[in-house]
């Protein structure tokens, strides 16, 4: 039951949006999850400042998931998300933050997992 909220300071074209959605669906496997239940939100034009500066493209990935994953899996996904930001959105890894949030309570289709 993962959710990825991807925020970018630059503009996401329809082609890049599709590429991001596909890449995020593949990347989530680093946490032992599948795209089947992945929900993705892609926001562009965000006013993101890094170190008080907004002169370069910046990205923020907020990853929420049911239960937890090993730290090594978080590290692999962080690396993949930074690669995705660079390859698709031209955002350097030193301008990317990734936040993970684990929860024990997750609802779907009128029931709780």
C-alpha positions in Angstrom: 0.0 0.0 0.0 2.6 2.6 -0.9 2.0 6.2 -1.8 4.6 8.4 -3.5 4.0 12.1 -3.6 6.6 13.5 -6.0 7.1 17.3 -6.0 9.2 19.2 -8.6 10.2 22.8 -9.0 10.2 22.5 -12.7 7.4 21.7 -15.2 6.3 18.1 -15.8 5.2 17.6 -19.4 2.6 14.9 -20.2 5.5 12.7 -21.6 7.6 13.2 -18.4 4.5 12.5 -16.3 4.1 9.1 -18.0 7.8 8.4 -17.7 7.7 9.3 -14.0 4.7 7.1 -13.3 6.3 4.2 -15.0 9.7 4.7 -13.3 8.1 5.0 -9.9 6.1 1.9 -10.4 9.3 0.0 -11.2 11.3 1.6 -8.3 8.8 0.7 -5.6 9.9 -2.9 -6.0 13.0 -1.9 -3.9 10.6 -2.0 -0.9 9.2 -5.4 -1.8 6.0 -3.7 -3.0 4.4 -3.8 -6.5 2.8 -1.2 -8.7 -0.6 -3.0 -8.2 -1.4 -0.9 -5.1 0.9 2.0 -5.6 -0.7 5.4 -5.7 1.4 8.3 -7.2 0.8 12.0 -7.0 3.0 14.2 -9.3 3.2 17.9 -8.6 5.1 20.4 -10.7 5.9 24.1 -10.4 6.4 23.7 -6.6 8.2 26.5 -4.8 11.0 24.4 -3.4 14.0 26.0 -1.7 17.1 24.0 -0.8 19.5 25.6 1.5 17.6 28.9 1.1 18.2 28.8 -2.7 15.7 28.1 -5.5 18.0 28.9 -8.4 18.3 25.2 -9.5 15.7 22.5 -10.1 14.7 20.7 -6.9 12.6 17.6 -6.0 11.0 16.1 -2.9 9.7 12.5 -2.7 7.4 11.7 0.2 7.0 7.9 0.4 4.3 6.4 2.7 3.9 2.6 3.2 2.1 0.1 5.3 4.4 -1.3 7.9 8.1 -1.0 7.3 11.0 -2.1 5.1 14.7 -2.7 5.9 17.0 0.3 5.9 18.9 -1.1 3.0 15.7 -1.1 0.9 15.1 2.5 1.8 18.7 3.3 0.7 18.2 1.5 -2.6 14.9 3.3 -3.2 16.4 6.7 -2.3 19.2 6.0 -4.9 16.6 5.1 -7.6 14.5 8.1 -6.9 17.5 10.4 -7.2 18.3 8.7 -10.5 14.7 9.2 -11.7 14.8 12.8 -10.8 18.0 13.3 -12.7 17.2 11.2 -15.8 13.6 12.4 -16.3 13.5 15.8 -14.6 17.1 17.0 -14.8 17.3 17.5 -11.0 20.7 16.7 -9.4 20.7 14.3 -6.5 22.1 17.0 -4.2 18.8 18.8 -4.7 16.6 15.9 -3.8 15.1 14.9 -0.5 13.3 11.6 0.1 11.1 11.1 3.2 9.7 7.8 4.3 6.7 7.4 6.5 5.6 4.0 7.9 2.1 3.3 9.2 0.3 0.4 10.8 -3.1 1.6 9.7 -4.1 1.8 6.1 -7.6 1.7 4.7 -8.7 0.6 1.2 -12.0 -0.2 -0.4 -14.0 0.1 2.8 -11.6 -2.1 4.9 -8.4 -1.9 6.8 -5.2 -3.9 5.9 
